[in-house]
Amino acid sequence: MKVADCMQKDVVFVSVPGTREDVLLLMAEKQINGLPIVKKGTKTLVGIVTRTDLLRKADENQLAMLMVRDPDTVTPRTNVKTAAKLMRDKKYRRLPVVDKDKLVGLVSIPDILGAILEESGEYDDKSIEDFVNHQVIAVWDQTPLPLSYMIMEMAGKHALVVVNEAGGVAGVISVSDYIRLSEITVEENVSKTYSGTDQAVEWGWTSKDFLIVTKRLLKLPNVPVEQVMTKSIINVTEVTTIPECVRILRKNDIDQAPVLSAAGNLIGIIDDRDLLGLATEVE
């Protein structure tokens, strides 16, 4: 199977020259976390930018300085298993697809898992049990939203499980939710980027209601997570088969899901990246 058989052809992208605001607005509008970058007026790929790049280079506003130049790419003729290996080894979620340096598509982990694991039949009787991550990062449902984002960032996660006072699973909040909920504001008097380790900012139950990105702010409402979390929890169990798990994740456009025991207790998280290695093994 070739990348052309499973790639996305209608790709959202940004152009250089451009700015941080251009990317933030598009990410918020499309609820996406990464974008290919092309030369203005062309489809020539020159870079890629992700949410992590924006936070890592918080003092930079110009897109040309924010983006990762000359990113790894595949072509429509690349074998899907080759793309899967590259994504697994480099920890990518997506790869630009180019033909003669022109952007023609994008291939992501869900695209590959759907094309290989759902259809191969090789894992129809195998459960996800061996791929469940039992180290779960959870927050109380009354945690202020900006503080929950900070916890997610420090933990290096893309989503948090939200628990109620009784310890039960109440919901989930992910990177996409934060992007959707954020608004971009400008404060010309802000000249420093604060992080969770800066003693100049006291993060607590009355923490500031914004995340500072130099003079451009990702403003989050200072409300309990409970008010904005996803309450309709999409979950699986340890006995869910691999193809069924992939179908559930793709159908609901999520990259991970809580794993519950037969009694309904939270026992872990399944992440689509943990299944990527299987896609390289299918004959």
Beta strands, then each sheet from edge to edge (+ up, - down):
strand 1: 14-16
strand 2: 34-39
strand 3: 45-50
strand 4: 68-69
strand 5: 94-99
strand 6: 102-108
strand 7: 138-140
strand 8: 159-163
strand 9: 169-174
strand 10: 183-186
strand 11: 210-213
strand 12: 216-219
strand 13: 236-237
strand 14: 256-260
strand 15: 266-271
sheet 1: 1+ 2+ 3- 4+
sheet 2: 5+ 6-
sheet 3: 7+ 8+ 9-
sheet 4: 10+ 12- 11+
sheet 5: 13+ 14+ 15-
end
